[in-house]
């Protein structure tokens, strides 16, 4: 499944975001919800990798 999300900026639309899911049973709201949860995890890992040089370590 491919979900295309647009954010409105007044009367204009910002660039689209494409979310892909291999689970075709999910609806668009579920895909967006899972992505939002996953995104917070990814951003939490970005700081240590970028600023504390943890990108060299494998866990």
mmCIF file of the N, C-alpha and C atoms, coordinates in Angstrom:
data_MODEL
# 
_entry.id   MODEL 
# 
loop_
_atom_site.group_PDB 
_atom_site.id 
_atom_site.type_symbol 
_atom_site.label_atom_id 
_atom_site.label_alt_id 
_atom_site.label_comp_id 
_atom_site.label_asym_id 
_atom_site.label_entity_id 
_atom_site.label_seq_id 
_atom_site.pdbx_PDB_ins_code 
_atom_site.Cartn_x 
_atom_site.Cartn_y 
_atom_site.Cartn_z 
_atom_site.occupancy 
_atom_site.B_iso_or_equiv 
_atom_site.pdbx_formal_charge 
_atom_site.auth_seq_id 
_atom_site.auth_comp_id 
_atom_site.auth_asym_id 
_atom_site.auth_atom_id 
_atom_site.pdbx_PDB_model_num 
ATOM 1   N N  . UNK A 1 1  ? 0.840  -1.160 0.000  1.00 0.00 ? 1  UNK A N  1 
ATOM 2   C CA . UNK A 1 1  ? 0.000  0.000  0.000  1.00 0.00 ? 1  UNK A CA 1 
ATOM 3   C C  . UNK A 1 1  ? 0.889  1.228  0.000  1.00 0.00 ? 1  UNK A C  1 
ATOM 4   N N  . UNK A 1 2  ? 0.489  2.234  -0.743 1.00 0.00 ? 2  UNK A N  1 
ATOM 5   C CA . UNK A 1 2  ? 1.178  3.517  -0.767 1.00 0.00 ? 2  UNK A CA 1 
ATOM 6   C C  . UNK A 1 2  ? 0.203  4.580  -0.276 1.00 0.00 ? 2  UNK A C  1 
ATOM 7   N N  . UNK A 1 3  ? 0.634  5.351  0.719  1.00 0.00 ? 3  UNK A N  1 
ATOM 8   C CA . UNK A 1 3  ? -0.172 6.455  1.233  1.00 0.00 ? 3  UNK A CA 1 
ATOM 9   C C  . UNK A 1 3  ? 0.554  7.733  0.865  1.00 0.00 ? 3  UNK A C  1 
ATOM 10  N N  . UNK A 1 4  ? -0.148 8.656  0.232  1.00 0.00 ? 4  UNK A N  1 
ATOM 11  C CA . UNK A 1 4  ? 0.424  9.950  -0.128 1.00 0.00 ? 4  UNK A CA 1 
ATOM 12  C C  . UNK A 1 4  ? -0.213 10.996 0.764  1.00 0.00 ? 4  UNK A C  1 
ATOM 13  N N  . UNK A 1 5  ? 0.614  11.702 1.543  1.00 0.00 ? 5  UNK A N  1 
ATOM 14  C CA . UNK A 1 5  ? 0.135  12.700 2.503  1.00 0.00 ? 5  UNK A CA 1 
ATOM 15  C C  . UNK A 1 5  ? 0.562  14.084 2.043  1.00 0.00 ? 5  UNK A C  1 
ATOM 16  N N  . UNK A 1 6  ? -0.352 15.014 2.130  1.00 0.00 ? 6  UNK A N  1 
ATOM 17  C CA . UNK A 1 6  ? -0.067 16.407 1.812  1.00 0.00 ? 6  UNK A CA 1 
ATOM 18  C C  . UNK A 1 6  ? -0.390 17.251 3.027  1.00 0.00 ? 6  UNK A C  1 
ATOM 19  N N  . UNK A 1 7  ? 0.459  18.227 3.311  1.00 0.00 ? 7  UNK A N  1 
ATOM 20  C CA . UNK A 1 7  ? 0.176  19.183 4.373  1.00 0.00 ? 7  UNK A CA 1 
ATOM 21  C C  . UNK A 1 7  ? -0.268 20.480 3.723  1.00 0.00 ? 7  UNK A C  1 
ATOM 22  N N  . UNK A 1 8  ? -1.374 21.009 4.204  1.00 0.00 ? 8  UNK A N  1 
ATOM 23  C CA . UNK A 1 8  ? -1.880 22.267 3.656  1.00 0.00 ? 8  UNK A CA 1 
ATOM 24  C C  . UNK A 1 8  ? -1.190 23.443 4.318  1.00 0.00 ? 8  UNK A C  1 
ATOM 25  N N  . UNK A 1 9  ? -0.892 24.433 3.518  1.00 0.00 ? 9  UNK A N  1 
ATOM 26  C CA . UNK A 1 9  ? -0.319 25.687 3.999  1.00 0.00 ? 9  UNK A CA 1 
ATOM 27  C C  . UNK A 1 9  ? -1.196 26.804 3.438  1.00 0.00 ? 9  UNK A C  1 
ATOM 28  N N  . UNK A 1 10 ? -2.280 27.083 4.143  1.00 0.00 ? 10 UNK A N  1 
ATOM 29  C CA . UNK A 1 10 ? -3.254 28.046 3.613  1.00 0.00 ? 10 UNK A CA 1 
ATOM 30  C C  . UNK A 1 10 ? -3.991 27.409 2.451  1.00 0.00 ? 10 UNK A C  1 
ATOM 31  N N  . UNK A 1 11 ? -3.920 28.045 1.281  1.00 0.00 ? 11 UNK A N  1 
ATOM 32  C CA . UNK A 1 11 ? -4.551 27.495 0.081  1.00 0.00 ? 11 UNK A CA 1 
ATOM 33  C C  . UNK A 1 11 ? -3.602 26.606 -0.709 1.00 0.00 ? 11 UNK A C  1 
ATOM 34  N N  . UNK A 1 12 ? -2.341 26.551 -0.309 1.00 0.00 ? 12 UNK A N  1 
ATOM 35  C CA . UNK A 1 12 ? -1.334 25.765 -1.024 1.00 0.00 ? 12 UNK A CA 1 
ATOM 36  C C  . UNK A 1 12 ? -1.078 24.449 -0.305 1.00 0.00 ? 12 UNK A C  1 
ATOM 37  N N  . UNK A 1 13 ? -0.452 23.531 -1.026 1.00 0.00 ? 13 UNK A N  1 
ATOM 38  C CA . UNK A 1 13 ? -0.037 22.259 -0.457 1.00 0.00 ? 13 UNK A CA 1 
ATOM 39  C C  . UNK A 1 13 ? 1.482  22.204 -0.414 1.00 0.00 ? 13 UNK A C  1 
ATOM 40  N N  . UNK A 1 14 ? 2.018  21.662 0.681  1.00 0.00 ? 14 UNK A N  1 
ATOM 41  C CA . UNK A 1 14 ? 3.466  21.438 0.745  1.00 0.00 ? 14 UNK A CA 1 
ATOM 42  C C  . UNK A 1 14 ? 3.801  20.180 -0.050 1.00 0.00 ? 14 UNK A C  1 
ATOM 43  N N  . UNK A 1 15 ? 5.091  19.900 -0.186 1.00 0.00 ? 15 UNK A N  1 
ATOM 44  C CA . UNK A 1 15 ? 5.505  18.703 -0.928 1.00 0.00 ? 15 UNK A CA 1 
ATOM 45  C C  . UNK A 1 15 ? 4.910  17.452 -0.292 1.00 0.00 ? 15 UNK A C  1 
ATOM 46  N N  . UNK A 1 16 ? 4.532  16.476 -1.117 1.00 0.00 ? 16 UNK A N  1 
ATOM 47  C CA . UNK A 1 16 ? 3.913  15.264 -0.567 1.00 0.00 ? 16 UNK A CA 1 
ATOM 48  C C  . UNK A 1 16 ? 4.924  14.371 0.142  1.00 0.00 ? 16 UNK A C  1 
ATOM 49  N N  . UNK A 1 17 ? 4.410  13.553 1.053  1.00 0.00 ? 17 UNK A N  1 
ATOM 50  C CA . UNK A 1 17 ? 5.190  12.540 1.741  1.00 0.00 ? 17 UNK A CA 1 
ATOM 51  C C  . UNK A 1 17 ? 4.599  11.192 1.336  1.00 0.00 ? 17 UNK A C  1 
ATOM 52  N N  . UNK A 1 18 ? 5.444  10.270 0.946  1.00 0.00 ? 18 UNK A N  1 
ATOM 53  C CA . UNK A 1 18 ? 4.985  8.950  0.506  1.00 0.00 ? 18 UNK A CA 1 
ATOM 54  C C  . UNK A 1 18 ? 5.333  7.920  1.574  1.00 0.00 ? 18 UNK A C  1 
ATOM 55  N N  . UNK A 1 19 ? 4.338  7.210  2.055  1.00 0.00 ? 19 UNK A N  1 
ATOM 56  C CA . UNK A 1 19 ? 4.541  6.167  3.045  1.00 0.00 ? 19 UNK A CA 1 
ATOM 57  C C  . UNK A 1 19 ? 4.202  4.834  2.398  1.00 0.00 ? 19 UNK A C  1 
ATOM 58  N N  . UNK A 1 20 ? 5.088  3.864  2.552  1.00 0.00 ? 20 UNK A N  1 
ATOM 59  C CA . UNK A 1 20 ? 4.895  2.545  1.964  1.00 0.00 ? 20 UNK A CA 1 
ATOM 60  C C  . UNK A 1 20 ? 4.662  1.514  3.052  1.00 0.00 ? 20 UNK A C  1 
ATOM 61  N N  . UNK A 1 21 ? 3.755  0.589  2.789  1.00 0.00 ? 21 UNK A N  1 
ATOM 62  C CA . UNK A 1 21 ? 3.493  -0.493 3.721  1.00 0.00 ? 21 UNK A CA 1 
ATOM 63  C C  . UNK A 1 21 ? 3.331  -1.784 2.939  1.00 0.00 ? 21 UNK A C  1 
ATOM 64  N N  . UNK A 1 22 ? 3.947  -2.840 3.425  1.00 0.00 ? 22 UNK A N  1 
ATOM 65  C CA . UNK A 1 22 ? 3.780  -4.145 2.779  1.00 0.00 ? 22 UNK A CA 1 
ATOM 66  C C  . UNK A 1 22 ? 2.554  -4.874 3.313  1.00 0.00 ? 22 UNK A C  1 
ATOM 67  N N  . UNK A 1 23 ? 1.948  -4.344 4.379  1.00 0.00 ? 23 UNK A N  1 
ATOM 68  C CA . UNK A 1 23 ? 0.748  -4.946 4.947  1.00 0.00 ? 23 UNK A CA 1 
ATOM 69  C C  . UNK A 1 23 ? -0.474 -4.333 4.263  1.00 0.00 ? 23 UNK A C  1 
ATOM 70  N N  . UNK A 1 24 ? -1.033 -5.029 3.304  1.00 0.00 ? 24 UNK A N  1 
ATOM 71  C CA . UNK A 1 24 ? -2.153 -4.481 2.538  1.00 0.00 ? 24 UNK A CA 1 
ATOM 72  C C  . UNK A 1 24 ? -3.457 -4.501 3.323  1.00 0.00 ? 24 UNK A C  1 
ATOM 73  N N  . UNK A 1 25 ? -3.459 -5.106 4.500  1.00 0.00 ? 25 UNK A N  1 
ATOM 74  C CA . UNK A 1 25 ? -4.656 -5.141 5.342  1.00 0.00 ? 25 UNK A CA 1 
ATOM 75  C C  . UNK A 1 25 ? -4.844 -3.829 6.114  1.00 0.00 ? 25 UNK A C  1 
ATOM 76  N N  . UNK A 1 26 ? -3.783 -3.026 6.227  1.00 0.00 ? 26 UNK A N  1 
ATOM 77  C CA . UNK A 1 26 ? -3.874 -1.772 6.976  1.00 0.00 ? 26 UNK A CA 1 
ATOM 78  C C  . UNK A 1 26 ? -4.574 -0.701 6.155  1.00 0.00 ? 26 UNK A C  1 
ATOM 79  N N  . UNK A 1 27 ? -5.312 0.171  6.851  1.00 0.00 ? 27 UNK A N  1 
ATOM 80  C CA . UNK A 1 27 ? -5.881 1.321  6.162  1.00 0.00 ? 27 UNK A CA 1 
ATOM 81  C C  . UNK A 1 27 ? -4.901 2.496  6.263  1.00 0.00 ? 27 UNK A C  1 
ATOM 82  N N  . UNK A 1 28 ? -5.212 3.587  5.604  1.00 0.00 ? 28 UNK A N  1 
ATOM 83  C CA . UNK A 1 28 ? -4.285 4.726  5.542  1.00 0.00 ? 28 UNK A CA 1 
ATOM 84  C C  . UNK A 1 28 ? -4.021 5.306  6.930  1.00 0.00 ? 28 UNK A C  1 
ATOM 85  N N  . UNK A 1 29 ? -5.048 5.383  7.785  1.00 0.00 ? 29 UNK A N  1 
ATOM 86  C CA . UNK A 1 29 ? -4.867 5.943  9.120  1.00 0.00 ? 29 UNK A CA 1 
ATOM 87  C C  . UNK A 1 29 ? -3.896 5.108  9.945  1.00 0.00 ? 29 UNK A C  1 
ATOM 88  N N  . UNK A 1 30 ? -3.968 3.789  9.821  1.00 0.00 ? 30 UNK A N  1 
ATOM 89  C CA . UNK A 1 30 ? -3.060 2.910  10.568 1.00 0.00 ? 30 UNK A CA 1 
ATOM 90  C C  . UNK A 1 30 ? -1.620 3.080  10.080 1.00 0.00 ? 30 UNK A C  1 
ATOM 91  N N  . UNK A 1 31 ? -1.431 3.178  8.776  1.00 0.00 ? 31 UNK A N  1 
ATOM 92  C CA . UNK A 1 31 ? -0.083 3.364  8.225  1.00 0.00 ? 31 UNK A CA 1 
ATOM 93  C C  . UNK A 1 31 ? 0.512  4.667  8.750  1.00 0.00 ? 31 UNK A C  1 
ATOM 94  N N  . UNK A 1 32 ? -0.269 5.738  8.759  1.00 0.00 ? 32 UNK A N  1 
ATOM 95  C CA . UNK A 1 32 ? 0.210  7.026  9.254  1.00 0.00 ? 32 UNK A CA 1 
ATOM 96  C C  . UNK A 1 32 ? 0.525  6.942  10.740 1.00 0.00 ? 32 UNK A C  1 
ATOM 97  N N  . UNK A 1 33 ? -0.328 6.279  11.502 1.00 0.00 ? 33 UNK A N  1 
ATOM 98  C CA . UNK A 1 33 ? -0.099 6.126  12.940 1.00 0.00 ? 33 UNK A CA 1 
ATOM 99  C C  . UNK A 1 33 ? 1.189  5.365  13.224 1.00 0.00 ? 33 UNK A C  1 
ATOM 100 N N  . UNK A 1 34 ? 1.411  4.260  12.519 1.00 0.00 ? 34 UNK A N  1 
ATOM 101 C CA . UNK A 1 34 ? 2.640  3.483  12.706 1.00 0.00 ? 34 UNK A CA 1 
ATOM 102 C C  . UNK A 1 34 ? 3.866  4.302  12.314 1.00 0.00 ? 34 UNK A C  1 
ATOM 103 N N  . UNK A 1 35 ? 3.752  5.070  11.236 1.00 0.00 ? 35 UNK A N  1 
ATOM 104 C CA . UNK A 1 35 ? 4.871  5.884  10.792 1.00 0.00 ? 35 UNK A CA 1 
ATOM 105 C C  . UNK A 1 35 ? 5.216  6.939  11.842 1.00 0.00 ? 35 UNK A C  1 
ATOM 106 N N  . UNK A 1 36 ? 4.192  7.584  12.415 1.00 0.00 ? 36 UNK A N  1 
ATOM 107 C CA . UNK A 1 36 ? 4.444  8.603  13.436 1.00 0.00 ? 36 UNK A CA 1 
ATOM 108 C C  . UNK A 1 36 ? 5.158  8.008  14.640 1.00 0.00 ? 36 UNK A C  1 
ATOM 109 N N  . UNK A 1 37 ? 4.767  6.815  15.051 1.00 0.00 ? 37 UNK A N  1 
ATOM 110 C CA . UNK A 1 37 ? 5.442  6.160  16.169 1.00 0.00 ? 37 UNK A CA 1 
ATOM 111 C C  . UNK A 1 37 ? 6.879  5.802  15.804 1.00 0.00 ? 37 UNK A C  1 
ATOM 112 N N  . UNK A 1 38 ? 7.078  5.288  14.621 1.00 0.00 ? 38 UNK A N  1 
ATOM 113 C CA . UNK A 1 38 ? 8.412  4.891  14.170 1.00 0.00 ? 38 UNK A CA 1 
ATOM 114 C C  . UNK A 1 38 ? 9.324  6.112  14.029 1.00 0.00 ? 38 UNK A C  1 
ATOM 115 N N  . UNK A 1 39 ? 8.769  7.224  13.564 1.00 0.00 ? 39 UNK A N  1 
ATOM 116 C CA . UNK A 1 39 ? 9.567  8.425  13.351 1.00 0.00 ? 39 UNK A CA 1 
ATOM 117 C C  . UNK A 1 39 ? 10.161 8.930  14.661 1.00 0.00 ? 39 UNK A C  1 
ATOM 118 N N  . UNK A 1 40 ? 9.394  8.867  15.751 1.00 0.00 ? 40 UNK A N  1 
ATOM 119 C CA . UNK A 1 40 ? 9.929  9.326  17.035 1.00 0.00 ? 40 UNK A CA 1 
ATOM 120 C C  . UNK A 1 40 ? 11.089 8.436  17.486 1.00 0.00 ? 40 UNK A C  1 
ATOM 121 N N  . UNK A 1 41 ? 11.027 7.154  17.194 1.00 0.00 ? 41 UNK A N  1 
ATOM 122 C CA . UNK A 1 41 ? 12.133 6.244  17.520 1.00 0.00 ? 41 UNK A CA 1 
ATOM 123 C C  . UNK A 1 41 ? 13.374 6.615  16.711 1.00 0.00 ? 41 UNK A C  1 
ATOM 124 N N  . UNK A 1 42 ? 13.185 6.845  15.423 1.00 0.00 ? 42 UNK A N  1 
ATOM 125 C CA . UNK A 1 42 ? 14.316 7.182  14.550 1.00 0.00 ? 42 UNK A CA 1 
ATOM 126 C C  . UNK A 1 42 ? 14.983 8.490  14.970 1.00 0.00 ? 42 UNK A C  1 
ATOM 127 N N  . UNK A 1 43 ? 14.181 9.496  15.331 1.00 0.00 ? 43 UNK A N  1 
ATOM 128 C CA . UNK A 1 43 ? 14.783 10.770 15.728 1.00 0.00 ? 43 UNK A CA 1 
ATOM 129 C C  . UNK A 1 43 ? 15.504 10.645 17.064 1.00 0.00 ? 43 UNK A C  1 
ATOM 130 N N  . UNK A 1 44 ? 15.042 9.735  17.934 1.00 0.00 ? 44 UNK A N  1 
ATOM 131 C CA . UNK A 1 44 ? 15.752 9.509  19.194 1.00 0.00 ? 44 UNK A CA 1 
ATOM 132 C C  . UNK A 1 44 ? 17.116 8.862  18.967 1.00 0.00 ? 44 UNK A C  1 
ATOM 133 N N  . UNK A 1 45 ? 17.257 8.068  17.937 1.00 0.00 ? 45 UNK A N  1 
ATOM 134 C CA . UNK A 1 45 ? 18.548 7.454  17.615 1.00 0.00 ? 45 UNK A CA 1 
ATOM 135 C C  . UNK A 1 45 ? 19.474 8.410  16.868 1.00 0.00 ? 45 UNK A C  1 
ATOM 136 N N  . UNK A 1 46 ? 18.905 9.391  16.209 1.00 0.00 ? 46 UNK A N  1 
ATOM 137 C CA . UNK A 1 46 ? 19.721 10.288 15.393 1.00 0.00 ? 46 UNK A CA 1 
ATOM 138 C C  . UNK A 1 46 ? 20.680 11.120 16.244 1.00 0.00 ? 46 UNK A C  1 
ATOM 139 N N  . UNK A 1 47 ? 20.213 11.624 17.386 1.00 0.00 ? 47 UNK A N  1 
ATOM 140 C CA . UNK A 1 47 ? 21.065 12.475 18.214 1.00 0.00 ? 47 UNK A CA 1 
ATOM 141 C C  . UNK A 1 47 ? 22.332 11.755 18.663 1.00 0.00 ? 47 UNK A C  1 
ATOM 142 N N  . UNK A 1 48 ? 22.236 10.560 19.284 1.00 0.00 ? 48 UNK A N  1 
ATOM 143 C CA . UNK A 1 48 ? 23.483 9.891  19.704 1.00 0.00 ? 48 UNK A CA 1 
ATOM 144 C C  . UNK A 1 48 ? 24.407 9.562  18.524 1.00 0.00 ? 48 UNK A C  1 
ATOM 145 N N  . UNK A 1 49 ? 23.822 9.193  17.402 1.00 0.00 ? 49 UNK A N  1 
ATOM 146 C CA . UNK A 1 49 ? 24.657 8.865  16.248 1.00 0.00 ? 49 UNK A CA 1 
ATOM 147 C C  . UNK A 1 49 ? 25.360 10.101 15.703 1.00 0.00 ? 49 UNK A C  1 
ATOM 148 N N  . UNK A 1 50 ? 24.657 11.208 15.659 1.00 0.00 ? 50 UNK A N  1 
ATOM 149 C CA . UNK A 1 50 ? 25.218 12.425 15.068 1.00 0.00 ? 50 UNK A CA 1 
ATOM 150 C C  . UNK A 1 50 ? 26.150 13.172 16.014 1.00 0.00 ? 50 UNK A C  1 
ATOM 151 N N  . UNK A 1 51 ? 25.762 13.275 17.271 1.00 0.00 ? 51 UNK A N  1 
ATOM 152 C CA . UNK A 1 51 ? 26.484 14.146 18.190 1.00 0.00 ? 51 UNK A CA 1 
ATOM 153 C C  . UNK A 1 51 ? 27.415 13.425 19.153 1.00 0.00 ? 51 UNK A C  1 
ATOM 154 N N  . UNK A 1 52 ? 27.181 12.164 19.404 1.00 0.00 ? 52 UNK A N  1 
ATOM 155 C CA . UNK A 1 52 ? 28.007 11.433 20.368 1.00 0.00 ? 52 UNK A CA 1 
ATOM 156 C C  . UNK A 1 52 ? 28.859 10.352 19.710 1.00 0.00 ? 52 UNK A C  1 
ATOM 157 N N  . UNK A 1 53 ? 28.907 10.345 18.401 1.00 0.00 ? 53 UNK A N  1 
ATOM 158 C CA . UNK A 1 53 ? 29.725 9.446  17.587 1.00 0.00 ? 53 UNK A CA 1 
ATOM 159 C C  . UNK A 1 53 ? 29.391 7.967  17.856 1.00 0.00 ? 53 UNK A C  1 
ATOM 160 N N  . UNK A 1 54 ? 28.132 7.676  18.099 1.00 0.00 ? 54 UNK A N  1 
ATOM 161 C CA . UNK A 1 54 ? 27.718 6.292  18.288 1.00 0.00 ? 54 UNK A CA 1 
ATOM 162 C C  . UNK A 1 54 ? 27.419 5.593  16.964 1.00 0.00 ? 54 UNK A C  1 
ATOM 163 N N  . UNK A 1 55 ? 27.601 6.265  15.859 1.00 0.00 ? 55 UNK A N  1 
ATOM 164 C CA . UNK A 1 55 ? 27.346 5.632  14.561 1.00 0.00 ? 55 UNK A CA 1 
ATOM 165 C C  . UNK A 1 55 ? 28.370 4.542  14.250 1.00 0.00 ? 55 UNK A C  1 
ATOM 166 N N  . UNK A 1 56 ? 29.471 4.510  14.972 1.00 0.00 ? 56 UNK A N  1 
ATOM 167 C CA . UNK A 1 56 ? 30.506 3.501  14.763 1.00 0.00 ? 56 UNK A CA 1 
ATOM 168 C C  . UNK A 1 56 ? 30.187 2.186  15.476 1.00 0.00 ? 56 UNK A C  1 
ATOM 169 N N  . UNK A 1 57 ? 29.267 2.225  16.443 1.00 0.00 ? 57 UNK A N  1 
ATOM 170 C CA . UNK A 1 57 ? 28.986 1.050  17.267 1.00 0.00 ? 57 UNK A CA 1 
ATOM 171 C C  . UNK A 1 57 ? 27.803 0.262  16.736 1.00 0.00 ? 57 UNK A C  1 
ATOM 172 N N  . UNK A 1 58 ? 27.882 -1.056 16.843 1.00 0.00 ? 58 UNK A N  1 
ATOM 173 C CA . UNK A 1 58 ? 26.784 -1.951 16.440 1.00 0.00 ? 58 UNK A CA 1 
ATOM 174 C C  . UNK A 1 58 ? 26.225 -2.582 17.687 1.00 0.00 ? 58 UNK A C  1 
ATOM 175 N N  . UNK A 1 59 ? 24.906 -2.643 17.766 1.00 0.00 ? 59 UNK A N  1 
ATOM 176 C CA . UNK A 1 59 ? 24.264 -3.228 18.939 1.00 0.00 ? 59 UNK A CA 1 
ATOM 177 C C  . UNK A 1 59 ? 23.455 -4.441 18.520 1.00 0.00 ? 59 UNK A C  1 
# 
